[in-house]
Amino acid sequence: MSNLPWGNSKILTDEEFFNRTQEISNLTKLLQSTSENNAPDILVTGIRGVGKTVLLNKIKQFMNENYMVAYMDFSTSQTYQKNNMSLKGLFDFYYGKIIEEAHLKGLDTLDVHINKFFKTNNFKLKDMVVASAFDISIPVPIIETERDLEKYRDFVFRLPQEIYEHNKNKIDGMIIIIDEFQVIKELGNYLDSFLWNFRGYVTEQRNVAYILSGSMGLQDNLISEIAGHSGAFGGRMLTININPFSKQTTRNYLKERASELKFTSDGFERFYSCTSGIPYYINTFARQLPVNQELDENKVVDAFDNNISLIGNHLINEWNRLSLKEKDLIIALIDSPLKRVDLARKLNVKSGSLSDKLNKLQNLNLIRFNNGKYEISEMLLKRWLEIEYSQKGIYPYRV
């Protein structure tokens, strides 16, 4: 299986990368207009594991020669990782990534460092002390500073265009890639104002292109808040959805990269059904299958169920971080989708008490609201829960 990358690989070699040639062509053509003072703003969507991050890193490689390309993953920011999501935390993270990439590119940012402190803080006199020098008493002011969040936001989001202006003889433009953008949902009441403020800076910058991406299916409310007709960006944001591999693409991929897997016709159909054409699952599951053996439907099902904890490890980690009541809510949806009132009745709680939990689980893309009912959106998680229950007679509240 040496030709198959692990499912969690974020950067692939040219030998490991497969398909997506059309998406790369479309994105690079759009981004090249940045050099003509007409930078595009792009939203890249797709379900978890479909390969968005791999694609975006490949775009960075393609465009990096003539542009400064800054890639940042909002989910790796300290403010998110420490479960203390804040505007200042995001601004700090954004600023750090821009400066880091500019240094790697050899661009001039010295004036940015000098001016940052003074541009983004308010100063006031805290106290006066008397210092002595050469037998002369000198009053010395003690200055206290406080971060002005609006000034800081203005400084940070104008930074890419300013760096370009100082380095236009070196680069054709700037490309800012923000991955896992959906974590901004945790800003709560600040989300709407953040999007509209961010939009104001983005749309006024002629030489800075933005790609926003995250694990968002087409039904995710955040998409409409960003790119919908009445969303922050309205019609200006170009949306590109990255789809799972088709059945034929999956067949071609395995034939080329894992020819030692010998599927029967029904075996391959079951393999595709188990992985749903999602590259993360395809790569991880294929690596667990026995080679040079006939893989019929039964063998594929057995292998999938026996290795589901490995294949869905990221989902199990997500499950472990949920509260007991959030786990109850997902378990209540295993048998069938439910309306909110029926879900509350099944859990013996008031309907209004479910709001925060439902919002959180939707933000995590573990459930979705579809045709008036809530349903589990991660079928792999659902299958793991069913297997755990069938084997142990109890759902895995603690793993």
N, C-alpha and C positions, 0 to 999 in steps of 0.2 A: 504493500500500500504506500510505497515511497512517493508516488506521484499525487497522492491525495493530501492536501494540507489538513491540519486539525481544524475543527469547526470554529474555534475561538481565535484563529489567526487573523490579525487586523491588516497586516501588510503581506502581500503575496509576491513571489517572484514572477517573472514573465512566464516561466514554465508552469507554475501553479495556477496562474490566472486563467479563467475560462469564460467564454461567452462575453456578454456585456459590451461588445464592440460598438453596437449602435448607440448605447447610452453614452459611452465615452466620446463618440463622434459628435453626438448632439450637444453634450455639455461643453466640450472644448470649442466648438464653433460659436456657441453663445458667449463663452468667456472671452474669446478673442476680440469681441467688440469693445472690451474695456480699454484697449489701446486707442480706440477712436472716440474717447470721451463719452462713451455710451454704455456704462457698466450695467450688466443685468443683475437682477436679484432673483434667486432661484430657490425653490423649496423642493427638496428631494425626500420623498416619503416611501414607506414600505414597512412591512411587518418585521418583527424581531428575527434576526438570523438570515435575512434575505441577501445580505452582502453589501449594504449601503456603505459601511465604513471601509471595506476593502476597495470599493469603487472610488470613494472620495480620496483615499490615499493614492490610488492610481492616477486620479486627476491631478493631484498635487505634483506627482512625478512628471506628468506630461507638461504642466504649465510652469514649472519652477524655473526654467531656464531664463525666460524673459520677464517673469512677474515675481513679486514677492508673494508667496502663498503661505498664509498662516492657518494651520489646522489646530483647532481646539475642541476638546470633548468636554462639554459642560458637566457631564456626570463625574468627571475626575476632579472637579473643583473642590477645594477644601470646604467651602460653604455648604456644598451638597453632601459631601462624604461625611461631614460631622453632624449632619441632620440639623443644620442651622442656616437654612437657605435665607439669603438676604440680598438686597440690591448691591450694597457695598461689596459683599463677597464676590458677586458676579463681576462687578467692575474691576476689582483687584485681579481676578483671574484673567479677564479679557486683556487688561493692560499688560500683565506679565507675559502672556503668550505673544502679543504683538511685538513687544520689545525684544523678547527672546528670538523670534524669527528675523527681526530686523538686524540683530547682531550677527546671526548666522549668515545672513545675506550680505553683510558688510556695509549696511546702510547707515547714514548719519542720524543719530538720535541724541547727541550730546545736549542740544538745547532743550530737548524734551525732559531729560533728567533734571536739568538745572531749574526749569520753570515749573515742574510738576507740583512741588511743595507749595509754591507761592500762588499758583493758579487755583488750587483746589482746597485751600484752607482759609478760614477767616482768622484774623489776628486781633487780640485785645490785650490791654494792659492788665496784668494780674497783680503786680506789686512793684514797689521801688525799693531798691537796697542801695546802700552806700559802700562803695569800694574805694580803697586808698591806693594811690600810685604816686611815688615821688613826693610824699607828704601832702598830696592834694586829695581832697575828698571828691569823688565822682559819683553822681547818681546813676545807677544802672537799672534800666527797665527790665522787668521779668515779663516776657511775652507768653501768653497762653494761646494755643491754637485749638480750633475745633474743625473737623472735616465738614465742609459744605457739600452735601450730597449732590445737589443740582450742579454746582460748579465742577465737581469731580466727574459726574456723568457726562457733562459737556466736554470736558477735557479728554476723557477716555474715548468717547465715540467719534470725536473729530480727529483723533490721533492718526488713523490710517491715511486719511487724505493729506494731513500735514506732512507725514513721512514721505508720501509720494511727491509732494511739492518740493521737498528738499532733495529728492533723489531721482527726479524725472530723467536725468541723463543716464541713469543706471538701469531703470526698470520701465516697462511699458504700462504698468499699473499694479494695483494690489488686488488680491483675491483672499477673502476671509471665509474660511469654512468652519461653521459651528455645528458640530455633531452632537447628538443626544440633546437637541434643543428642547425637547419635550419636558425636560426637568424643570423648566421655568414655570410649569403648572404649580409647583410647590411655593411659588411666590404668593399664592392665594389672592388676597384683595389687591395686591400690587401688580398682578399679572396684566390687566388691561392697560393700565397707565404705562407699564414697562414697554408693552408692544407698540403703543402709539408714540411714545417718546423715541424708541429705537427706530421706528419707521421714519420719523422726521429726519434723523441723522443719515440713515441709509439712503433715502431717496434724493438727498441733496448732494451726494458725493458722486461725481462724474467719472472718477478714475478708480473707484473701489467697488468691486463686485462682491456680492455676498451669496454664499450657499448655506442655507439652513437645512438641517437634516435630523431625523430622529425616528424612533420606532413608533410610527403612527400609521395605522391603517386608514383607508379612505373614509371611514366613518368617524374618525377621531374628531372631536369638537374643536381641538386646537387648530386643525387645518382651516376650518371656516373662520376662526378668529384671526388667523394670519392672512389667508389668501382668499377667503370668501368675498362675495360682492360687497358686504358691509363690514368686512374685516379690516384690520389695521392697514394692510398693504393693498387691499382691493384687487383690481385687475392688473396691477403692476407686477406682482409676484408670479413668476412662471413656475408651474408645478409639474414635476416629473416623478412618476411613481415607478419604483423598481419592483418588478413582479418576480415571483418564484420561477424556477426553471419549469418549462413545459415538460410534458412526459417525454417527448422526443429529444429535447435538449438533455434531460437527465439520462436517457438511454445512450446518447452520443458521448456524454461526459464520462460515464462509467466504462463504456467500451474503449475509450481513448486512455483514460487514466487508471482504470482498475479492471483490466481485461481478465484478471485471474478470478473474478467473481462470475460464476456460471449460473445465471438465473434461468429458471424455466419461465414460460410465458406468464403463468399465474404468480410465480415468485416475484417477478419484476413488478407486476401490477400491485402486489401487496407492499413491496418496498416503496413504491411511489406513494401509495396511500399512507404509509406510516410517516414518511418524511414531508409530504405535501409539496415536494419540489423545492424546499427551503435548503439552500446550500449548507448552512450550519448543520442541519440534521443529516443531510445526505453524506457529508464528509465524516461526521462522527459515527453514524450508524454503519456505513460501509467499512470502516476500519475494524469493526467488531465482528464482521461476518467471516466464516471459514472460507478459505480460498481453494480453488480447483475442486470444489464439490458442487453437486447439483443442488441448487437452492430453490426448492419449491415453496409454495405458499406457507405450509406448516412450519418449515424450517425458518423462514423469515419472521413469522409471527413469534415463534419461540425465542429467536435471537433478540427480537425487539423487546419483548417483555422482560427477558433476562438482563438486558443492558439498559433499560429505560432510565435507571438512576444516573447512569453516565451520560446518556444522550441528553437528558433533560436536567443536567446538574445545575445550570444557571437558574432554571425555574424552581428547583427545589431550594436553592439558596434564597430566592425571592420569597418562597413559601415560609421559610424559617423566620423571616423578618416580619411576618404579619402577626397581628394580635390574634388571640383566640376567637374573638368575635368576627374578625375579618375572615378567618379560616372557616368559621361556621357558615358565613354567608356564601362562600364559594362551594362548600359541601352541599348546601341547600340547593344549588343549581345543577348538581351533577345529573340528576335524573331527567330534568327538562328545563327549558327557559321558563321564567316566571315574571308576572307583572309585579310591580313593587308592592302592591297591597297584599298579594298572595305570598310574596317572599317574607313580608313582615309577619303575616299570620303563621307561616311555617316556623319562623324563628321565635314566635310568641313575643314580639316586641311591637312598639308603635312605629308606624311607617316613617314618621319624621325623624326618628332616631337613626335611620339608615343612611341619611344624606352624606355625611362625612365619609363613611366607610365605602359607600358606592362610588363616590367621587375618587377616593384614593385608589380603589381597585381598577377603575377605568383609567386613571392616570398611569397606572402600572401596566396597562394593557392586558390585564388578567381576565377582565370581563368586559362586555360591551352592551350597549343598549341598542336593540334591533327589533323593529316592528312592534314597539310598545312593551317589549319584555327584555329582561336582563338574561344574559347567557355567558357561559365560560368561553373566552376567545382563544385560550391556549389549550388545544386539544391534547397536547402531550402531557400537560399538567393534569388534565382530567383523567387520562388513561393511567397515569402513575397513581393517582388517588384510588382509582377503581382496583388496580392490582394490589395495592397495599391493603385495601379493605378485604379483598377476597382471600388474601393469604393470612391476614392477622385478625380479621374480624373486627377491626377498629381503624378509624382513619388516623393518619400519622400527624397528630397535633405536635408532637415533638420528634424530631428526626435525629 
